[in-house]
Amino acid sequence: MQERYRTLHTIYEIVKNDPHPLNYLCSTREIILRHQGGWQQEHLDALADEEMIIFKRMERIVICITQKGLDTAKSFFVSQKHSL
């Protein structure tokens, strides 16, 4: 799996149990704390370019997963589960 999709999977793991995962305001701190291995800002930029996440500027920058990102993360998660 490409590194940016590992980052997407981390975001998915953070939001998946929220009743409104597309509205969850995920901080970069949450991603850093949950991500297995290193991640880089370029991963988030690439995911935003692919319309998997969007950046929102509030008091600090937060990240929201898009429906496309949610669907992609789910498909990776299911395919990895079956390959175990």
Number of C-alpha atoms within 10 A of each C-alpha: 7 7 14 18 19 19 24 24 22 19 27 22 18 16 20 16 9 11 9 9 19 19 13 17 16 19 15 16 10 13 19 15 9 14 17 11 9 9 15 11 9 11 17 21 16 14 18 18 11 12 14 22 23 18 16 13 8 8 6 9 12 17 22 22 26 17 14 13 24 21 14 16 24 16 12 15 14 10 11 11 9 7 6 5
